[in-house]
């Protein structure tokens, strides 16, 4: 019976083989592409943000897969950006030393996988490029033979020249009211080592919850400036819905269903993983998650990125039909509002569903409701909001003095709500 229900769901779902923008704008993949699994790792530590020190020894490793064994010549273009990732006014010779539009020279075909793909990778800095100033950067990847000349992958990362100290903490007792569903961030900047004339206007704070692009908070004004410290205390913009811990499934071997996986079936040359039916959560889920991360891995290949196969993962949410909006799958799957992440409703069976072609590994996810009116999405109707949820808050501090032509990144700090 499980097999029959699985196949009925499979026949009804269009297999998705594309992604778009993901974790707080870190990387994006264009529509109608065969690019999957874009990834950025700083110094081989996949859990930390992609922020490298200017003139330091940090290295960011970039990679992605293309679903074929046919080599394609990809070129990389580096762009300096402002705090909102719009292009800055700097010219190439002002922000980089070397040659732009350099080729990706490291690539390997997948080995012993049912889904054929080619794994491409490069690092920053490299023999072609050395970055000269701090701030946000964007790496756009182009197929040299693409007549449309649109990037197939975009990576967003940052370079820091530390100048300010950041002290931050999170409280479940917020200024909006005493409640058990929200968290409030407090932080202060120590700028004693900076030559800042007007700290209240020159510093530009940008804050993310769990590195999600859709959670970004900007336009944050300080509450006090005293001595060499700028305080951002009791600020309503820094009150966040607490949410719940991310759901999780593990599948590192397609022949052995892992955590959260009910059944794996091999059909028409593709593995299909049926997850257990998800239900709304009415209490706090007390387990440690990775705050929405997705990590590719395989046991048989001992972690090799060219031996991890792809699996069509089928998600299902037991919820009655809800008017006025849509449910979306949130995690390292691309832009939250992408049609690729929108769940469909099966009226006959009475649940929402979606499928994603994902690489073997560990995956965090949850469900978000987005109203048609365009109001910011919330997960509370499915996941609940609980003040004791462990969330990561990432604070970026940019400095732009009067007359400057770009935003310098002078401070980055990460704080968890359970510390």
N, C-alpha and C positions, 0 to 999 in steps of 0.2 A: 504494500500500500504506500509506504514512504517513497519507493522508487517511482510509482505512478504519479504521485502528487508532485514529486521533484521534476519529472519530465514535463508535466503539464505547465508548471511554472516556467521551466526552461523554454518551452516552445512559445510562451506568451511574451517573453522578455527579449528585447533586442540586445544583443551582446555589445557591450561598450568597450571600445579599444582606444579611448582618448581621455586626456585630462586637460584642465586648464589651470588657473592660478591657484596656489596653495599657500601653506602656513605663512600668515601675515605678509603675503606678497613675496615670499622668498623665491619662488620659481613659478613659471607659467608655461603652458604648452598650447600651441595654436589649435584651432578647431580642424577637423578633417585631417588628422595626422596619425601616423603610426608610432609616435614617440610616447614612451611610457617610462615611469619610475625616475623622474628627474630627482637628483639628490645632491646635497651640499654637506660636506663634513669638515669641520675645523680641527686640524691636528689629530685626526683619527678619533675624535670624540663626538659621536653622533647625537648626543643629548644636549650639546651646548649651542648657543646661537652662532651664526656665521659672522663673527666680528673679529677682524684681524688687526693687530697693532701696526701702525705706520712705522716703517723702517725696523720692524722686528723680525723674529724668526717664524712667525705663524704662517701656516700654509692651508689654504682651502682646497679641498678635493671636490671637483665637479664631475658628475656622471649622468648618463641617461641611456635608455635602450631604444633601438629602432627595430620594429617587428619584421625583420627579414635577415637573411644572410648575405645580402648584397651591400657591398661597401658604398657609402655615400661620403662625399667630401664636404665636411662642415667647416664653416668659418666662424670665428668668434669676434664680436665687436664689443669693446668696453666703453661704457658711457658713464660720466660722472653725473650724479643727481642731487637734488635738494632733499630736504627732510621728508617731503611727500613723494619722493621718487619721480618728480618731474625733472627733465634735463636742466642742469645748471648752465650758467653763462660761460663756463670755462671752456677753452679750446683744448683739443687733445694734447698739445705740447705743454699745457699748463698742468694737466692732471696725470699724465702718464709718460713714461720714458720707454720707447720701443716702437713696435709696429702694431697697429690695429689691424683688424680683420685677419688674424692669424689662424692657420688651420689646426684642427684637432688631429694629432698624429698618433694617438694611442687608441686602439680599438681591438676588440676580440669577438669572434663569433661564439654564441652559446654552445655548450657541450652537453649532450645527452638530455636535451629538453624537447618536449613535444611541441612547444611553441618556439619557433625559430626567432632569434633576435641577435642583434649586434650591439655590444656594450661599448660605448664611447666614454672617454674620460680625459680630463686635463686638470691642471692645478693653477693656482694663482697665489703669489707671483710665479713667473716662468721665464724662460730664455727670451721670450718675445716682449713681455710687458713687466714693468715695475711701476707701481702706483706712487704718486708724488704728494698727494694731499689727502686729508681725512674726509670723511663724509660717506654718503650712500653711493653705491655703484650698481650698475646693471650690466650684465653680460648677455648679449643677444646672439643666439646661435642661428646661422643661416645655412641652408642647403645651397651650395654653389651653383647647382643646376636648376634651382627653383626660379622660374621666370617671374613670379610675383614678388620675389625678394622680400618676403615677410619672414620674421624669425619663427623658427619651429620650436624653440625653447628660449625662455628668458629666466635668468637667475638674478636675484637681488641679494646683495650682501652689503657689509659696511666695513669701513676702515676707521680706526679710532686713534686719536692723538690725545691721551688722557690729560685733562687739566683740572677737573673738578672731582671732588669726593661726593659720594651719594650715600645717604643713610635713609633706609626705608623700612616700613613695617606695614602689616595688614591687620585689620580688625574686623570682627564680625559684628561689632556694635557700631552702626553707621550713623551719620548725621541726619539721614532722612527719617529715621525712627528706630526704636529698638525692635529688632526683628531677628528672625532666624533664616532669612533667605538671601541676604546680601553681604558683600564684603567691601570695605573701604580701604583704599591705599593712601598712605601718608609718606611723604619723602621730603628731604631737605638737601640742598646743594651747598657744599663748602667750596668757595671759589677764591680762597686766599692766594692761590698760586696763579691766578689769571688776571690779566689786565683788562678788566671789564668796567666800563663807566656806568652803564645803565643795565644792571642785571635783570631787572623786572621785565625789560623788553628785549634784551639781547639774547637771553637764553630761550631756547625753544624745546620744551619737553614733549616727548611722544611716548605714549604708554600702550602696551599690548597685554591682554590677558591670554595666557597660554600660546603666545606668539601668533594668534589668529588675526589675519588681516581685517576681518569684519569686526574685530573688537577694538580697533585702534581708537585712541582718544587724543585729540589735538586741541589747540587753543586753550591750554591750561594756564590760568593766571595765578601768580603767587599770592599767598595770603599775608606774608610778612617778609620784609627784607631787613635784616638786622646784622650789623657788623659785616662779616664775610660770608653770611649764610642767607640763602633764599629758601623760604619755607612754603611748601604746598600742603598745608594741613586743612582739614575740614572743608574740602572742596567737593561740591556735589558731582562734578564731572568725574571724580575718582571713585564713585560708588558703582560697583559692578554686581550683576546677578551672580550668585555663588555657583549655581549649577550643581552637578553631581559628578562623581568620578566617571571618566570615560569607560564605556563598554570595551571589551577586548576579546579578540580571538587569536589563536595561534595555529599556524599550519606550516610546518617546516618539512613535512614529508607527505606527499599526496596519498600515500598508501596507508597512512596512520593518522586519522582525524585527531586534531589536538583540541585544546581548550576552546569551547564555544562552537565547535563544528559537529554537526549531527551526522553528516554522511558526505563522502566524496565519491563521485562517479566519473568514469572516463567515457566520454561520448563524442563521437565524430572528431577524434584527434585533439580534444581539449578536456582538461580536468575541470569538473564542476564541484564546488563545495557548497553544500546546503548548511547554513548556520541554523542554530536553534531559533525558534520563533521568539523575537523580543517582545516584551510587554512593558507598559508604562511602569515607572518606578515611583513608589509612594514613600520610600524611606531612603536614608543615606546608605550608599554602597561603600562599605568600609574596606576598600582595598587600594593598594598603590597602583596608579596608572602611569602612563608616560605623557600625559597631557595632550593627547591627540596625535602622537607620533606614529609613523609607520616605518618599520625596519625590515628590510629584505634580508632573508637568511634561509639556509637550507642545511639540514643535518647531513644528508648524503654528500653534499659538496663541501662540507666543513666550512660553511660561510662564504663560499666562492660566489661572486656576483654573476658569473657566466654559467653556473650550474644550477641556479635556482630557477625552477620552472614557473610559468604563469598559470593561474587558476581563475576561472570565472566564479567569483564569489557571489552567492545569492543571499541578500539580506531580506528579512521580513519583519514587519512591525504590526502586532495585533492591536489595531486601533479602528474604531468605527469611522466612517467617512466624515470629514470635517469640511464645512464650507468656508469660503472666504480667504483661502490661501493654500499653501502646499507645505508638505514635509520635505526636508532636505537631509542628506547624509553629510555629517560634518566630520572632518578629520583631514589627513594628508591626501585628499582626493582632488584638490583643485578648488577653484572658486566656489564658495558655498552656493551662490545663486546660479551656477551653471546648470543647464538642462541635464547635463550628465549626472548631476547629484540629486535631481528631483525624483521623489518616489511616486510610483503609480499606484492606483487603487484597484484591487480585485474585488468587484462588487459581489461576485458569487461566493467567494471564500471569506470575504469580510476582513481583509488586511491590506496593508501597504507593502510594496516590494520594490526592489531595485537590484541590479547586478553590476558588478565592477570586475574588470579583468585586472588582477593584482598579482604581484610577484610573491612567491612563498615567503613567509616571515611572520612577524608579530604586528598586529594592527589594532590601534585605538580608534573608536568612533562613537558618535552619539547622534541623536535625531533633533532637528531644529524646525520649528514652525515659523514660516514667513508669511505674514498677511499680504493679501493682494494690494493693500494700500501703500505698501513699501515701508511700513514701520519696521524698525529693527527687529530681527528675529529673536525668539526666545525658545529655550529648550524645556522650560518648566512644565509644560503640559504633558511631556513624555518623561523627562528625566528628573524633574523636581528641582528645587533650589534649596540648598542646605549650607548654612554658614560655615560648617566644619569641613567642607570640600577642600581638598588640597588643590590650589591653583597657583600657577607661576605668573608673576607680573614682571614684565620686562620694560625697563625705563631707559629711553635714549635721550640724551641731552645734547642738543646742537647749539652752536654759538654763531650768531650773525651780527657783527657790529655794523654801525651805520655806514652805508656806502659799500659794503662788501658785496661780492658777486656770487657767493655760494655759502652753504651752511656747513660749518665744520662740526664734526662729531667729537665732542670733548669728554663725554662720560656715558657709560653703560652700566646698568646694575640690574641684577635679577634677584627677586625676593619671592619666597613661597609663603602661602598663607598659613601653613602649619609650623612656621618657625618664628 
